[in-house]
C-alpha cells in the first residue's frame, strides 16, 4: 500500500513537472510571437503603403480584418461547443439577437475601433515605422487616464512616474523628428506623405484606443459573455461600419476597380496579422504576465527600429535613442505589480499590496475566461 502511494505521488510529481515545463515554454513562445507580431505589423503596413504602384483601399483592409476576426471567433466558439452546429447557432442567436440590448452596447467601441484601425494606416503611411511605434505607446497614458476616470482604478506612484517618463520620451522623439521630418518623409519616401497628418492621426488613435479599451473592459466585467462572443459582436458592427465608410469614401472607385484592388500576398499578410493581433494578447496574458508583456512591447520597439534602419534607411541618433529609452523604461515600470511599487510606510504598503492582489485576479480572470468553455445556467445550478 505504501509502495502504491509512493508510486502515485511520484507520478503526480512527474506530471506536475512536465506541465510546468510546457507552461514555461508556452510563455516564452507566446511572448516571442507577440514581439514578432507587434514589430512586423508596423513594418509590413509601412512597407505596403510606401511601395510604388497601385494602392489598396485601406478601409477595405480594415473590413477584411474584421471578417477574419469574426470567422476565427466563430470557430473557437464552435470548438467550445464540441462542433455541435445546432447548439452553436442557438447560442449565437440568443447572445446576439435576443439579448440585443447587450449587443447594442458594443456599437460605441466598435465605431471607435474602426476609426482607430483606419487612423493607424494613415499614421503609418506618413510616419517612419520606428517613430510611430514609439509615439503609439501614448495609448498606455490614455488608457491609464480613462481607467482612473471611468473604472475608478488607482495607480501607484511608480506608475504615475512611468506615465510622465512615457510622455517625456515621446516628446523627445517628436522633437528629434521635427528637425528632420522633411528629409525623412518628403525627400526619401515621396512628397505625398505628410508628417503632421501622421502625427495627428497617431495621437487621435491613441485617444480612441484608450477610451475604447476601457469601455470594452467595463462591458466585459459587467457581463458573463465570453471575450470571443464580444469580439463577434464588435466584428459585426465593425464590418457594417467599415462597409459604410468604404462606400462613402471610395464607393465609386471600388465599383470601378473592385473591392480587392491593389491586394497582394503582402497585403493579405498584413490583414491576417492585424486580425490575430488582438486575439494574441489574450494568449500572452494567459501564459505570461503583464511584466513580461511589457518586456515584449519594449523589445518590439527595438526590433521595429532595427528593421526600419535596414529596410527604410531610418537614421537613429542620440536624441531618438534617449527618447526611445525613456519610453521602453516607462513601459516596463508601468507593468510592475503595485506591491513592488508601494511606499515605505506600512499602511501604504499594505493598502497597495491588497489592491495589487485583488486587481490582477479580476483582470486575469477576464482574459483567462476567453479560453475556458462557458457553462450554461443549468450546469451551474446542478
C-alpha positions in Angstrom: 0.0 0.0 0.0 2.8 2.4 0.9 4.6 1.5 -2.3 1.4 2.3 -4.3 1.1 5.7 -2.6 4.8 6.4 -3.2 4.4 5.5 -6.9 1.3 7.6 -7.2 3.0 10.6 -5.6 6.0 10.2 -7.9 3.7 10.1 -11.0 1.8 13.2 -9.8 5.2 15.0 -9.3 6.4 14.0 -12.7 3.1 15.1 -14.3 3.2 18.5 -12.5 6.8 19.0 -13.5 6.0 18.3 -17.2 3.0 20.6 -17.1 5.2 23.3 -15.6 7.8 22.8 -18.3 5.1 23.1 -21.0 3.7 26.2 -19.4 7.1 27.8 -19.3 7.7 27.0 -23.0 4.3 28.3 -24.0 5.0 31.5 -22.0 8.2 32.4 -23.9 6.8 31.2 -27.2 3.7 33.4 -26.9 5.9 36.4 -25.9 8.2 35.8 -28.8 5.2 35.7 -31.2 3.9 38.9 -29.6 7.2 40.7 -30.3 7.2 39.5 -33.9 3.6 40.4 -34.3 3.9 43.9 -32.9 7.0 44.7 -34.9 6.0 43.0 -38.1 2.6 44.7 -38.3 4.0 48.2 -38.2 6.8 47.4 -40.6 4.6 45.5 -43.0 1.9 48.3 -43.1 4.7 50.8 -43.7 6.1 48.6 -46.4 2.9 48.1 -48.4 1.9 51.7 -48.1 5.2 53.0 -49.4 5.5 50.6 -52.4 5.2 52.1 -55.8 2.2 51.0 -57.9 -1.5 50.5 -57.2 -2.5 51.2 -53.6 -5.3 49.1 -52.0 -8.2 50.8 -50.2 -7.3 51.0 -46.5 -10.9 50.8 -45.5 -11.3 47.5 -47.4 -8.3 46.1 -45.5 -10.0 47.1 -42.2 -13.2 45.4 -43.2 -11.4 42.2 -44.2 -9.5 42.1 -40.9 -12.9 42.3 -39.1 -14.3 39.5 -41.2 -11.2 37.3 -40.4 -11.5 38.1 -36.7 -15.2 37.2 -36.7 -14.6 33.9 -38.5 -11.9 33.0 -36.1 -14.0 33.7 -33.0 -16.9 31.7 -34.6 -14.6 28.7 -35.0 -13.4 29.0 -31.4 -17.0 29.1 -30.1 -17.8 26.1 -32.3 -14.8 24.3 -30.8 -16.1 25.1 -27.3 -19.4 23.6 -28.2 -17.6 20.5 -29.4 -18.6 21.1 -33.0 -22.3 20.9 -32.3 -23.5 23.3 -35.0 -27.2 23.4 -33.8 -26.1 24.4 -30.2 -23.7 26.9 -31.6 -26.4 28.6 -33.8 -28.8 28.7 -30.9 -26.1 30.2 -28.7 -25.2 32.9 -31.2 -28.9 33.8 -31.9 -29.6 34.1 -28.2 -26.5 36.1 -27.5 -26.7 38.5 -30.5 -30.4 38.8 -31.3 -32.5 38.0 -28.2 -30.0 39.9 -26.0 -30.0 42.8 -28.4 -29.6 45.4 -25.6 -26.3 43.7 -24.7 -25.2 43.7 -28.4 -26.1 47.4 -29.0 -23.6 48.4 -26.2 -20.8 47.3 -28.5 -21.7 49.8 -31.2 -19.7 52.6 -29.5 -16.4 50.8 -29.1 -16.8 49.2 -32.5 -17.2 52.6 -34.1 -14.1 53.8 -32.2 -12.0 50.7 -33.1 -13.0 51.1 -36.8 -11.8 54.7 -36.7 -8.6 53.7 -34.8 -7.7 51.0 -37.3 -8.1 53.4 -40.2 -6.1 56.1 -38.4 -3.3 53.5 -37.9 -3.0 53.1 -41.7 -3.0 56.9 -42.1 -0.3 57.4 -39.4 2.0 54.6 -40.6 1.7 55.8 -44.1 3.0 59.2 -43.1 5.4 58.4 -40.3 8.6 56.4 -40.1 7.8 53.0 -38.6 10.1 53.4 -35.5 8.6 56.9 -34.8 5.1 55.5 -35.0 6.0 52.6 -32.7 7.4 54.9 -30.0 4.7 57.5 -30.3 1.9 54.9 -30.3 2.9 53.9 -26.7 1.0 57.0 -25.7 -2.0 54.7 -25.7 -0.7 53.5 -22.3 -1.1 57.0 -21.0 -4.6 57.5 -22.4 -5.7 54.0 -21.2 -4.5 54.8 -17.7 -6.3 58.2 -17.6 -9.5 56.7 -18.8 -9.2 53.8 -16.4 -8.9 56.3 -13.5 -11.9 58.3 -14.7 -14.2 55.5 -15.9 -13.3 52.5 -13.8 -12.1 54.3 -10.6 -8.8 52.5 -10.8 -5.9 53.6 -8.6 -2.3 53.9 -9.9 0.8 53.5 -7.8 3.4 56.3 -7.5 5.8 54.3 -9.8 3.0 54.1 -12.4 2.4 57.8 -12.3 6.1 58.4 -12.7 6.3 56.0 -15.6 3.5 57.9 -17.4 5.4 61.1 -17.0 8.5 59.4 -18.4 6.4 58.0 -21.2 5.2 61.4 -22.2 8.7 62.9 -21.9 10.2 60.1 -24.1 7.6 60.6 -26.8 8.1 64.3 -26.7 11.9 63.8 -27.1 11.3 61.6 -30.1 8.9 64.1 -31.7 11.4 66.9 -31.1 14.1 64.9 -32.8 11.9 64.0 -35.7 10.6 67.6 -36.2 14.1 68.7 -37.2 14.5 66.3 -40.0 10.9 65.4 -41.0 11.3 66.9 -44.5 14.4 64.8 -45.2 13.0 61.6 -43.8 9.5 61.9 -45.3 9.3 64.2 -48.3 12.7 63.5 -49.9 13.3 59.8 -49.2 9.9 58.4 -49.5 7.8 60.7 -51.5 6.1 64.1 -51.4 2.6 62.5 -50.9 3.4 61.9 -47.2 2.7 64.4 -44.5 4.4 64.2 -41.1 1.9 66.5 -39.4 -1.0 64.4 -40.7 0.7 61.2 -39.4 1.3 62.8 -36.0 -2.3 63.9 -35.6 -3.5 60.5 -36.7 -1.4 58.6 -34.2 -2.5 60.9 -31.3 -6.2 60.5 -32.1 -5.6 56.8 -32.5 -4.1 56.7 -29.0 -7.0 58.6 -27.5 -9.5 56.3 -29.3 -7.6 53.2 -28.2 -7.6 54.3 -24.6 -11.3 55.1 -24.4 -12.4 52.1 -26.4 -10.2 49.7 -24.5 -11.5 50.9 -21.1 -15.1 51.0 -22.3 -14.8 47.4 -23.6 -13.3 46.3 -20.3 -16.2 47.9 -18.4 -18.7 46.0 -20.6 -16.7 42.7 -20.2 -16.7 43.0 -16.4 -20.4 43.8 -16.3 -21.4 40.7 -18.3 -21.0 37.0 -18.4 -20.4 36.8 -22.1 -17.1 35.5 -23.3 -14.4 37.5 -24.9 -15.0 35.6 -28.2 -18.7 36.5 -28.3 -17.8 40.1 -27.6 -15.3 40.1 -30.5 -18.0 38.7 -32.8 -20.4 41.4 -31.7 -17.6 44.0 -32.2 -16.8 42.5 -35.6 -20.4 42.6 -36.8 -20.7 46.3 -36.1 -17.1 46.9 -37.3 -17.8 45.2 -40.6 -21.0 47.1 -41.2 -19.5 50.5 -40.2 -16.4 49.7 -42.4 -18.6 48.9 -45.4 -20.5 52.2 -44.9 -17.2 54.1 -44.6 -15.8 52.4 -47.7 -18.9 53.2 -49.7 -18.9 56.8 -48.6 -15.2 57.5 -49.2 -14.3 55.2 -52.1 -17.6 53.9 -53.4 -17.1 55.0 -57.0 -13.5 53.7 -57.1 -14.5 50.4 -55.6 -17.3 50.0 -58.1 -14.9 50.6 -60.9 -11.8 48.8 -59.7 -13.2 46.2 -57.3 -13.0 45.6 -53.5 -9.7 43.8 -53.7 -7.9 46.3 -56.0 -4.2 46.5 -55.2 -4.2 43.4 -53.0 -1.1 41.3 -53.0 0.2 38.5 -50.8 1.9 41.0 -48.5 -1.4 42.9 -48.1 -3.2 39.7 -47.1 -0.4 39.0 -44.6 -1.0 42.5 -43.1 -4.7 41.8 -42.8 -4.2 38.4 -41.0 -1.6 40.0 -38.8 -3.9 42.7 -37.7 -6.8 40.3 -37.2 -4.9 37.9 -35.0 -3.0 40.6 -33.1 -5.8 41.4 -30.7 -6.6 37.7 -30.1 -2.9 37.1 -29.4 -2.9 39.4 -26.4 -5.3 37.0 -24.5 -2.9 34.1 -25.1 0.0 36.2 -23.7 -1.9 37.2 -20.6 -2.9 33.5 -20.0 0.5 32.0 -20.2 2.7 35.0 -19.1 2.0 38.2 -17.1 1.9 41.9 -17.6 5.6 42.4 -16.7 6.8 40.0 -19.5 4.2 41.6 -21.8 5.8 45.0 -21.0 9.2 43.5 -21.9 7.7 42.2 -25.2 6.3 45.6 -26.1 9.6 47.3 -25.3 11.6 44.8 -27.3 9.3 45.2 -30.2 10.2 48.9 -30.3 13.9 47.9 -30.6 13.1 45.3 -33.3 11.0 47.9 -35.3 13.8 50.4 -35.1 16.4 47.9 -36.2 14.2 46.8 -39.2 13.5 50.4 -40.1 17.2 51.1 -40.3 17.6 48.1 -42.6 14.5 48.5 -44.8 13.8 52.2 -44.9 17.3 53.7 -44.2 16.0 55.2 -40.9 18.7 57.2 -39.1 19.0 56.7 -35.4 20.7 59.4 -33.5 21.4 60.1 -29.8 18.2 62.1 -29.2 16.0 59.3 -30.7 17.8 56.7 -28.6 17.3 58.8 -25.4 13.5 59.2 -26.2 13.0 55.5 -27.1 14.9 54.5 -23.9 12.6 56.6 -21.8 9.6 55.0 -23.4 10.9 51.5 -23.0 11.7 52.1 -19.4 8.3 53.6 -18.8 6.5 50.6 -20.4 8.4 48.3 -18.1 7.8 50.4 -15.0 4.1 50.7 -15.7 3.8 46.9 -15.9 5.3 46.3 -12.5 2.9 45.0 -9.9 1.7 47.6 -7.4 3.2 45.6 -4.4 6.6 46.2 -5.9 5.9 50.0 -6.2 4.5 50.5 -2.7 5.7 53.4 -0.5 7.9 52.9 2.6 5.1 53.4 5.1 3.5 50.1 6.4 -0.1 51.3 5.9 0.5 52.5 2.4 2.4 49.3 1.6 -0.4 47.2 3.0 -3.1 49.1 1.0 -1.0 48.9 -2.2 -0.5 45.2 -1.6 -4.1 44.4 -1.1 -5.0 46.4 -4.2 -2.5 44.5 -6.3 -3.7 41.2 -5.1 -7.3 42.0 -5.9 -7.0 43.8 -9.2 -4.8 41.3 -11.2 -7.0 38.4 -10.3 -10.0 40.3 -11.7 -8.1 41.3 -14.9 -6.6 37.9 -15.3 -10.0 36.3 -14.9 -11.4 38.4 -17.7 -8.7 37.3 -20.0 -8.5 33.7 -19.0 -12.2 33.4 -19.3 -11.7 33.5 -23.0 -10.0 30.1 -23.0 -12.5 28.3 -20.8 -15.7 26.7 -22.1 -18.7 28.6 -20.9 -21.1 26.7 -18.6 -24.9 27.0 -19.0 -27.1 28.1 -16.2 -28.4 24.6 -15.8 -24.8 23.2 -15.4 -24.0 25.9 -12.8 -27.1 25.0 -10.8 -26.6 21.3 -10.9 
